[in-house]
Every structure is written in structure tokens, then in C-alpha cells.
Amino acid sequence: MVDYLQVLKGLKKKKKNKINLVFLSNFNNIILNNYINYFFKTNTIYEVKFLKTQFDQIHQQLFNKEILSKIKKNEFIILGLDANINLFFNEKKTNFFLKNLRSYCDLLINEFHNKKILIFNLSYTESFNLLSKNKKSIFKKKIYGFNNYLENLENKYLNIDVIDIYNIFSKLGLENSINKIDINLFKIPYTEKSNELISKEIFKKINSSFEIRKKCLVVDLDNTLWGGILGEVGYNNIDLGKTLLGEAFKKFQLYLKLLSNDGVILAISSKNNFEDVKECFNKNNEMVLSLKDFSSIKINWDEKYLNVNKIANELNISKDSIVFFDDSKIEQDKMKKFNPDVNTICVSKHPKDFINDINNSGYFNYNIITKEDKNKKYQYNILNKAKELKNKSNDIISFYKNLNMKLEIEKVSNKTFERAVQLINKTNQFNLTTIRYDTNGFKKYLKQKYNNAYIAKLTDVYGDHGFTALVIISSIKDYWNIENFLLSCRILGRRVEEEFLQQIILIAKKNKISTIKGLYIKSKKNHQCKDFYIKNKFTKKGDYFYIKTKSFKYVNKYIKSKYIKL
């Protein structure tokens, strides 16, 4: 637990980068603000700058034009109303309270559609246990009704996130959640523990807007997916299910299954005999995961920090997109020392805390899950099939032809917008300028008359790789400026990038664009594409590369492409 003295010490750290946030509440939120700022200062490059507001003045603030204009200058808005502050159960008061709360939500949605809005849901009040059975039932329905309303808002609007106070209170219990003394004296409703959990949830939601979600989780097996050493006790005697400890390992496996379903790639690095592990997965009835859930498996006696290199190479991902999870402190230290680009989690001693270890790391937090995320395991499986074909092919040309690749290109639309933003912020290796846009920034960019973005989807003989390439273009008269050109590392090595660029030139030619200019901005990771424009017949002039569409000659031998007009 993070005590408040520790929080106050942590606030002394100064950070250059600021997050502008306004917290509208009906309670004194100073302590909660400090906890929020503490988590940012100790875990990120940011600190939070709160707009000064009066608590329990929400109506006056939201319906005052001058204050509203100040609120609009903030990147994030929190609306937190706690029923305990001014609501001992009275049906009329409850109806009035909920009506006002809905009106605040509606106003925020209408006025701040391009801002991130976090809204507290409702839990029971301290007075709940004093109610009669009938009044308890009425109060429950009203709380559930409002929380369902918020859940629907969250599903409907991309910029709305719910802070699940109901769930936090359910875990702690009302007695451990509400500060009975300070709530009356200072209008501070929460205990230190609930302040910590609420602020941590807020931190995760906001921080996920800045951090790029990691792609792959590499896990150990012994004392990580199950208790005990498999090679010593055998698959029947490992601790999995049936005991208190075994249930914790089983629950962790269930959690990993959910992560996989949400698009996280799972991999194994374990010092074990492969046949023993295979037998365990196939014959132990308590196993939740199967070997098919893992896109890369390294079960050998090699150093794990070396195995991770092989996993990165096999999956064609950068090492900084990998998270390493191993119960052994020695293995953690080796990874940190000899493979520092990999994100290593400090793992708790007890498996009941493993899920929190991953959740609290923030590595797999997300704002939105795209179709491509959910299909990630499938997409890496078809990549492996393509690699098998490549190994069997006599030469690279026959390999390309046998893949039967098809590229579909279209303008970025509502359907593909979130995937485009994801590509902009996650792609590093083949990314010519590494110019980033968040959701709001990219919306503003595309709304400008002369800006466009094209996104491409690749399919081959093995299946659909999803939307994996993007080009962002601004136009001036008959010039096109390629502001960014990027391609997912998953499909590198197939000449898709060349075909995509050629198709963009053809589209420009049809639109009577005479010249296309491109730019390469060096980053730590995009060295491999520094000669991309030169290799594709562009001429360098100063910092830019350009090509005349009139003189362009299309060359294609391997990929069938088409431009889809929406």
C-alpha cells in the first residue's frame, strides 16, 4: 500500500512534461489529486497540472461560459460525484441527484467530444445498510440503472471512460472504502486505500493515451504457469488447480487467455525438456492454456535473454515491444542487464499477485481494441506458414509468386480510423518520419481540406493480415507531400512497401498530381528504410526526395493491387 506520506514525498519530483487536467467533483479531491500526480511523477515523464476548481460547484462551473472556456483548454476531464457526500437515501433526493448527474454527462459529451472524459460510476452509500428491504431494492435499481447508462456511454463514445468505483468499493467493502471522519469534517470521502486504488485506475486510463501498448508477453513455465518443477515432479504432481496455491496459478492462466483474446501475443521461454512440457499441456486436465495459444515457443537450456532475441526475430517485432515475466529474480536481473530493451516485470512471490503485477505495469493497457488486435494470434500463425513456404522455396521470386499476395488500398474512413491511429503510434521500424498523432490530432488533420490518408490491407494464400500499411499526405496545388509512410513489421520482406508506394503514385497521377515529395527523418529504429525513396527512383534534393508522376513507370510481378473507392 502507498501511504500518504510517501505520496507527498513523491510530489517533490519535478517533471518537464505537463498533463492538463480538470477534476469536477462534489467532494474535496485534494488528496485524490495528489495520489494521481504521485503515480504520474513516479512512473512516467509527466506531472499533472490541475485546473483550480471549487468542489461541489459543478453546476456553476459547467454552465458558466468563462469557466467552461478554461475547462476546454485541458486535455482530460474527470467528473466524480460521490453519493455519500450529500445523499442519505431519500427517493426524491436520489432522483434529483441522478437527473443532475446525467445532465452533466450530456453536457460534457456535447461540449468536449474531442477530449478524454473520465466519469465515476456509483457505489452504495454508507447509509445503505440502514435501509429497509424495500428501500434497498429501490436504491439498488437506481444505482444499477445509472451505472448501465454510463457503460452504454463508454461503449458508444471513444473518448468516454468509466472509473469503476462500484467495483473498487466491492473489493474493499464499504467499511474500508469510506472515510467516516473526514467525509463529515472535510468532505473527503475516501480512505487511503480507496484513494490509492481510484487514483491508480485514473492513472492507467490517462496514461494509456500516451503509452504504446506492448505486443508480446514472454512467460516462464515452472512456478509461473504452475507450481513446482515439472522435470522433478511430473505433470500429474505440479500445483495447478485443486489447492489454494494451485487455483492462483490456474486463475493466472485464465487471465493470460483473456490477454491473448485481446490481442497480446503470448510466447514461452523456459528451461525445460520440450517433451515433458508437451506432455503436461496435453495430459494435465487443469491446464487452461494450450501450446497453440503461444505464437513462439522456446523450451531449451539456453539463456532466456538470448531466447527473447530469437522470439523477437521470429515474430518480426522489436524487443522494446516485448514484456518478460519470470518468477526468478536471477532471470529478471539477467534480462535487465543483458537485454535491457526488453520490459522486465518485477514479479511478486505469490501467484495470487501475478495478475496485479501485469495490470500495474500498464504495459498492456489500451483505449481501444481493433479487429487487427483480436486477430493477432491468427495473423502470426499465418506468418509462420509463410515462413515455412519461404524455407521450401528454391528462390525468392517463386516464394513471392506462391504467396499469391493481394493488396487492397482505400482512404482512411470511420471504419479504419482507429486502426490508422494505432499504426501511427505503434509502428517504429518501417516508419519514414515517425510523426505521431493521437486520436484528436489525427481527426483535426484529416478534416483539413487538402489532407488525405490511405490505408492498405494485405491478404495471401494463408489468410488476411489486416490493415498493415498507411500513408499520410498533404497537397499543395499539384504537389503531394508524403508526411509519413509506414508499414507494420509483420509484413516486411515481401516488397509490399514498394507496391504500396507505386500504387500511391498511380493514384496521384490519376488525380493530375505532377510531383510527389517525401521525407526521411532518422530515428533510433527506422534505419532500414533510410534509402527507401532512392531505391524507388525518387531523386534527392536537399532534405526531400521527389518524383515526377509523368515519368513514372509501374513495375509489378508479384502482388495484385486494387484501389477501393469508398
N, C-alpha and C positions, 0 to 999 in steps of 0.2 A: 504493500500500500504506500502511496505517495502522501506523506503528511504535509500540512500546510506550511510549516517552517521550511521544508525542502523546496516547496514551490516558490516561496518568497526569495530564497537564495538563488534559485534558478532564473528569476526575473532580472537579476543584475546583469546577466549576459546581454550584450548589445549586438544586434544584427543589422546589416545594411539594408536588406530587403524587407519591405513592409507589405502586410496584407491589410487592406482597409475593410473594416467590418463594423456593422451596426447591430446591436443587440437590443431588441424591443421586448420588454418584459413587464409583467405586473408584480415582480418581486425585485429585491435588491440583488443584482447579479455580479457585484464586485468580486466576490470570492470565485465564482464560476469563471469570470473573465480572466482572473489570474491563473487559474488552472489551465485554461485554454492556451493562454500565452506561454505558460511554462512548457507545455508539450511541443509547441512550435519552436521555442527557443532551444530546447534540449535535443530535438530530433531533426530539425531542418535548418535551412539557411534563412528562415523567415522569423519575424516577430509580428505580432498583431497590433495594429493601431485602431483602437475602438473610438467610434464617434460618441462624443459625450451626449447622453440622453438621460432623461429623468425616468425612473421606473414608475410603473402604474400610471403612465400618461400616454398610453399607446394611441388612444382615440385622438387626443390633441395633436400628437406628432404626425400621425398618418394623414390627418385631414387639414394640416396646416401647410400651405404651398411652400413657404420659406423653408420649413424643416424638411419637407418632402424632397425639395431640390438638393438639400445637403445629403439626405439618405441616398439619393440616386448616384452620388459620387463614390459610393462604396461598392466594392466588388461582391461582398457577401452580406446577406441579411439573415438574422436569426429572429424568429418570432417564438418567444417562450412564455406561455401562460400556464401558471400552476394553479390548479383548482383549490389547493389548500389555503392560499393567501386570503381569498375573500368568498369562499363558498363552503359553508356548512350546509348540509343538504336541506334545500328548500326547492320545491319543484319549479316555482316561478323564477326564483333567482338562477337556478340551473339553466332554464330555457333562455333567460336573458343573457347569461354568460356565454352560452354556446352560440346564440344568434350573433353576438358581437364578435366572437372568435371567428366565425365563418365569414363575416363581413370583412374582417382584417385580412383573412386569407384571400378572398376575392380581390380586394384592392391590391394586394401585393402581386398577385398573378397578372392583373391588368396593367399595373404601373411598372413592374420590374421583370418583364418576360425575358430580358437578356442578362439578368443577374441570378446568381446562385442563391436560393432561398431555403433555409432550414427551419422546419416547424416542429415544435414539441407536440407529441400526442399526449393524451391524458391518462392518468392513472387514478386509482381510488383515492379519496380523501381520508384524512385521519379519522374523521367522524363516521366513516362508512360502517364500522363495526357496531356503532351505537344505534344504527337504523333498524326498523322493524323489517321483517322478511319481505313484506310487500314493497316498502320503500327501497330496500336493497335491490330488488328486481328492477324497479323503475330506473334507479340510478345506473345500474349495470347497462341497461339498454341504451341509455343516453351516452354513456362513455363509449360503448362499443360502436354506436351509430356514428359518433364524431370521428373515432379512430378509423372506421371503414371509409368515411368521407375523405380523410387525409390520405389513406392508402390509394384510393382512386385517383386523387390529385397527383400523387407520386408516379403512378403508372401512366398518367395522361401527359404530364408536363416534364420535359427532360431536366428543367432547372430546379425542380422541387425535390427535396429530400426530407424524410421524416426522421426526427430524433426520437427513438423508441423509449420514452420514459416509462411507459407501461411495462415493457419487458425488463428494464433495469430495476424498477421497483419490485417486480415479481421475483427477480433473483435475490434481491437483498431482503425483501419483506418490508412492509410499511414502517415497522418499528425501527429498522436500521436505515431507512431512507430519509425520514423527515426529522429535521432538527427542531424538536418541540420547544426549546427555549428561544433560539434565535429567530424562529419564524414569528413569534409574537413580539419580541423586543425590537428586532432589526429588519423584519420582513426578509430574512434569509432562510429559505425553506429546506435546504438540503444538508445532510451530514457530510463529513469529509469524504467518506467512501462513495456516496452517490454523486458528490461534486466531481470526484475523480473519474467515475465511470461515464457520467454525462459529458464532461469536457473531452474525455478520450474519444468518445463517439463523434463529437463535433469535429475534433481534430482530424480523425480519419476521413470524414466526409469532405472536409475542405481540402485536406492535403492530397486527396485523390484527384483533385482538379489540376494539381501541379506535377505530381509524380507519374512517371510512366510505369504502368503495370508490368511486372516481371513475367516472363513467358514460361519458364520451366522450373519445376521443383524436383531436385535430386534428393532421394531419401536412402538411408541405410535400411537394413532389414533387422538384424538381431538387436533386441531391446529398443527398437524404433517402431517397426510394424507389429512386432510381437515381443513377449518377454522371454528371455533365455537365449542361449547359444544353440542354434539349430544343429550344428555339426556335433555337439556334445549330447544333446538330449533327444534329438529326433523330432520329426514333425508332429507326432502324437503328444509329446510332452512339453511343447512350447506353451507359454502362458498367453492364451488368446480366448476371450470369452470365458464363461463359467465361473471365474473368480472376480473379485473386486478389481484386482490389477489387470486381469485379462480383459475385462469389459472396457477398461480405459483404452487399451490397445485397439480393441475392436471398434470403439467409437472413433478413434483417430483414423482408422481405415475408412470408416463411413464418411468422415469429413474429407479425406483425400479424394474419395469417389465424387463427392459434390464439387470439389475444386476442379476435378477433371471435366465434369459435365459443364462447368462454367468456362472452360477453355484453357485451363492451366495444363501444360504438358507435364506428365509425370515421367521420371526416369529413376533408375536404380543404380547405385554404386555400393557394392557390398563385397567384403572379403569372405567368400564362402565357396563351396563347391556347387556348381550350377545344377548338377543332377539332384542334389539334396533340396535345393530351393524349388526346382521344378516339381519335385515330389510333394513338397509342402503345399505349394499353391494348388496342386491338383487333388490332393487327398485329405487335407485338413478342412473339415466341414465348417469350421468357424471363420475361415478366410472370407473377407468381404471383397477384396480386390483380386483380380486375376492378372496373370502376366500380360494379357492383352491390353490391360489398362496402361501399360508403360510403353512409351514410344522409343525409349532407348534403355538397354539393359547391359550393365557392365558388372558381371559377377565373376570376380577373379581375385588374384592376390596382389595386384598392382596397387600402387599408391593411389588414394582416391583423388588427390589433387591432379593426378595425371589422367585418371579416368574421366574427370569432368572435361578436360580438353577434348577427349575423344567424343564425348556426348555432344559438346558444342559443335564440333566438326560434323558429326553425323546428322545433327538436326539443322545444321547450317544457321546457327544463331550465335550472337556474340556472348561472351562469358558474363558480361555485366547484366544480362537478362536471365541469368541462372541463379537460383537460390539453393543453398546447400543445407540439408537438415540431417544431423547425425547426433546421436546421444553422447558420443565420445568426445570429451574435451580435447583430447590429443588430436583427433581428426579435425576438429574445428580449428585448433591452433595451426595445424599444418596447412589447412586451406587458406587461412588468413595470411600466413607467411609466404607460402609458395605459389598461391594463386589468388592474389588479393582482389582481382577484378570480380571474382565470384562473391555473391552476397551470402555471408555465412550467418546463420541464426544461432544465437546463444540458447541452447536447449535446456529446459528445466529437468530436474532429476526425476520427477514423477510424470508418467504418461498422461495423467488426468489434465496436466497443464500444457500438453503439446499443442492443442488447438489454439489456446490463447497465445502461445509463443509465435505462431504463424500470423494470427489475426493482429496481434500487437505490433508486428514488424511492419505492417502496412504494405508489404511487397505485392500483395495480390488484391488490394483494394481497387474498386472500379466505379466509374459513374454509370457506364452503360455496357452491356454485353451485346456484341453484334453477332450476326449469323456466322461470320467467319470464326469468331471466338468459340462458339459452340461446336463448330465442325473441325476444330484444330486437330484433335486426335486423328480423325478420319483423314485430314489433309496430310498429316505427317506419315500416316500409313501408306497413302498413295505415293508420297515422295520416296519411301523406301522401295516400293515396287519399281519406280522409275530407275532408282539406283541399281537394282538388280538387273534391269534391262540394259543399262549402260555397261555393266560389267560383262554381259553376254555379247554385246555388240562388237563387231570387228573394227569399226571405226566410228568416229563421232557423227559423221553425216548420216549413216544408216540409223544411228541412235535417234537423231532428231526426227528423221522421217518416220520411224516406227512409233514414235510418241504420238503422232497424229494430233499435234497441238492446234488449238483454235483460240483466237484472241478476240473478245468482244469489247468494243470501246463505246462509251457513252458519256454524255455530260453528267457531272455530279448533280443529283436530284435529291429530293427529300428521302428517297429510298436508300440512297448510298451516302448521304451526308455524314452520318456518324462514323461510318467506316473510313471515309476520307479523312476526317479529323484524327481518327486513330492512326492511320498510316502516316499522316504528317508528324505526329508526335512520337511514334514508336520506331520509325524507320531510321536507321543510322548508317549502315554500311553503304548501301547504294542510295545516297541522298545528296544531290549535287550542291545544294546550298544550305541545307539543314535549317531553313526558315520555318519556325513553328507558328501555329495558330491554335488558340483554344476555340471552343465552340462558338462563342460570341464573336471573336475576332474573324473567324472564317466566314460566318454569316454576313458580317459587315463587308468583308472583302468581295464576296460573290454578289452582293446587292449593287455594287458599283457597275455601271453600265458596260464598261469595256473590259471587265474581268471575267475569266472563264476557268473552269477546271474540268479535266477529262479523267475518267477512271476506267480501268481495264480489268477484265476477268479472264482468267486462263482456264481452259479445260484440256485434258489429254485423254489418251486411251484408258487411263486408270480412273479418271473422275474429275471433279470440279475443285479447283484450287481457290475459288472465290475471287473477290476483288483484291488484287495484289499490286497494282501499279497506278500511279497518279501523276498528272502533270498540271501545274498551275500557271496560268497565262494572263498577262495584261496586254492590251493592244493600244497602239497609238497610230492612228491613220491606217496605213497598210503595213505596219510593223507588228509582229508578235514578239513579246519578251517572255521567255520561259523563266518564270521566277523560281520555280522548283520543279525538279524531275526526280521521281523516286520509285523504287521497286522493292518489294518485300524480299528479304534474303532467301526465303524459301524457294523462289523460282529462279535464282541466279544460276548462270551456267547453261542457259538454254537459248540464249540470244533473243529473249523476249524483249529486253530493253531496246535493242536495235530495231526490232519490228515495231514496237510501240512508237518510238521516235519517228520512224518513217511514216507511220500512219498519221501522226500529228502533222507532219509536213504536207501530206496529201490533203488533209482536211483544210489546212491553211491555204493551200493552192486553190482549192475549190471556192474558198471564201475571198479569193483575189488578194491574198496577203503576199506581198512581194519578198519580204525578208523576215527571217526568224533569227532572233538573238538569244543566246543562252549564256549562263554564268556558272562558273565553278568556284565555290567558296570552301577552302580546305577546313576540315575538322579533324578531330583525333581519330575518327573511324572511317572516313569516306575516301581514303587514299586510292582505293581500287578503281574509282570512277573519274579520276582526275583527267584522263585522256579520252573520255567518252565522246566528247564532241569532235575532237580531231579524228578519231577512228571512224566517225560517221560523216566525214567530208566537210565539216564545218571549218571555216577559216578564222584564225585568231587575230583580233585587232584590239590592242590594249588589254583590258581585263575581260573582254567579251569574246564570244565565239558567234559567228553568224553564217547563214547560208541563204542563197537566193533560191526561192522556190521554183523559179522558171528553169533553172539549170539542173534541178534535182531529178535523179533517175532512180526509180524504185527497184530494189533488188530483194527478192524473197524466194526461198527454196523450201522452207520447212514449215512455216506457220500460216494457217488460213485466218485471215482477219476480216472483220466487218465492223463498220461504224453504225451504231443503232441510234436513230434519231428519236428522241422522246417526245 
